[in-house]
Amino acid sequence: ALWHWRKARRRRLAARLFDDTVAAAASPAEQVAAISALLRRAARRIEPGADTLEGEAWLGVLDRGLPQGGFAQGPGALLRDGAFRPTVDAQALEALRTLARLRFIDWMQLR
């Protein structure tokens, strides 16, 4: 029971960290940058040096272990340049946020 409680607590804390950090970003482009920073933080937990990768290599790490992918070919592709766009589509940002939130929470629970 204690193990399940701790796991659920870690999941809630990771979700809160993700949600609060993204909500604190002032613009959609800053939200994409915040999502990227959070994913890089979580990536350090699963693979040393993964947080320093760029482009397709970075999206490949994010896709690793996902049955349908979603980062290289899907909403996660917004991470390539979304933080540098003058405007970011609200639907694309929400799709990225949903996908990235799940990946972040899963990775933050490892170890």
Beta strands, then each sheet from edge to edge (+ up, - down):
end
